[in-house]
């Protein structure tokens, strides 16, 4: 893992003390030194709008009162948000495609299914830090491009030619 974990401030948001302790331990083993915690969305929002605000958030979906999606929506849409591009990794025990789609459409950068695997968590952190997706703004959405990559057909005969992945400049239309 790169040394960037020593330099970034990560906010852990989860109403379960055990999960916050677990995440703090996992992050600490890999060099993260600047870790803040919040037990709920309101506490997290106060930290988001206060200097120094976090560089990244790891938030649980299901919490008492307001859920993690509410925090993501505030970060992406609220005028008081200091960084609408702030990376957000969503934790959840639910892996249904419909739930992942809802989180993606709220503006979540990455998704980690519980139980938390340190390897998976660091793969997601690496994705948002070292390979961030471009952000897209439409009338109904603001957040990371919902596609992992764009593949277009290149060649004369689609049945015979091997397709290549091509990134076209300026193409930022999100897909559902």
N, C-alpha and C positions, 0 to 999 in steps of 0.2 A: 504494500500500500504506500502511496506517495506521502510525502511529509506535509501535504496540504491539510491533513486532519489536525495537525498541531496548531494550525493558523486559523481555522474557521470556527465560528460560534454556532453550535447546534442547540436548538430548543426541542426538548422531548415533551410531548403533550399526551398525557394518559392519566385517566382517573384511578388507575390501579398502581399502587406503590411498588408492587413486585415488578411490574413491567418497566417502570421508570428505573428501578435499581438494576434490572437485567440489562437494559439498553445502555445505561451509564457504564456498566462494567464492560460490555462488549466494545463500546466506543473507546473506552479508556485503554483497553488492551492494545488497540490499534493506534494509539497516540493522540486521541482527541483530548484536549485539555480544557477547552472552553465549552462546557456543557451547562445549559440552564434547563429548568424543569417547570412545568405547569400542570396542575391537576385538572384544569378545565379550560374551556374555550375562552371565557372571559379573562382568566389569568394569563393565558397565552397571548390574547390580543393586546393586553396591557404591555407585555414584553415586546411584542412585534412593533408597537408604535413608540416605544421608548428607546432612546439611544443609550448604549449601542444595541441595535436590533440584531436578531439572529441572521446568520448567513444561510441557514437551512433549517427546516422543520421536519421532525418525524412525529406524526400525529396519529393517534388511534381513531378509528372511525366512530365506534360506539362508546359514548360517555354519557354520564348523567346530564340532564338539562339540555345542553346543545351538543351536537355531534361534531366530529372532526371536519365534515364537509362544510359546516357553517364557517369554520375558521378559514378553510381554503377559499370559500366564496368571498369572505371579507378581504383576504389578502389580494385576490385578483380584481375585485370590483369596488371596494370602498375607497373613497377619495382620500381618507386618512392613512391609507396603506403606504408606508415609506418605500416599499419595493414590491411592485406587482409581479415581478419576475422571480421572486424568492422561490428556490426549489423546495418542494413539499413531497415527502414520502409518506404515503398512507399505509397504516397497519390495520389489518382486520383478520378476524377468524373466518370470514366468509369469502369463498372463492368463486361464487357464481358469476358467470359472464355478465349478467345484467347489473350486478353490483359494481363490477370493475368498470363497466361502461359508464355508470352514474358518476363514479369517482373521476374517471378520465374527463367526462364532460364538465365536471366542476372545476377542473384545472389542475388536478394532481399530476405531478411529474412521473412518479413511480409508485409501485404498489408492492407491499410485502405481506404475504399470507402468514398468519400465526399457525403453529408455533414458530417463533422467530429463529431463523438460521443465520448465524453470523456471516457465513459465506454469501447468502442471498442479500442480506442487508448491505454488505460492502460492495456487492455487484451493483446494487441500486444507487448507492452513494457515488460510486465511480461513474455511473452513467450520467447522473445529474451534474457532476463536477467536470469530468473529462470529456463527456460527449453530450452536452446539453442539446436538446431539441429547440429549434426556432419557435418563437411564440407567434400565435396567430390571433388576429382580431377580426371578428365578424360581428354582425348585429346581435347575434345570440351567443357568442362565445369569445372568451379571452383566456388563453392559456397555452401550454406547450402543444405543438403540432401533434395531433392525435395519431398520426401515422409514424411508424418506426422508420420506414423508408418508402420511397416511391419507385416502383418498377414499371418501366415502359418497354414496350416491344421495340426492338431494334433489329431490322432485317427485312428481307423481301418476302419470305414465306414463313409465316408464323409456325407452321407445322414442322419445318425443317431447321430453321435457324435457332440458335441458342439465345434466349433473351438475356439482356444485360440490365443491370440496375443503373439507372441514370437519374441524377438529380437535376431537375430543370430549374434555372434561376427564376425567382419571382413567383414560383408556384406555391401558394400558401393557402389554398382552399382546403379546409379540413374535410375529412370524410367521416361518415358515421359508422 
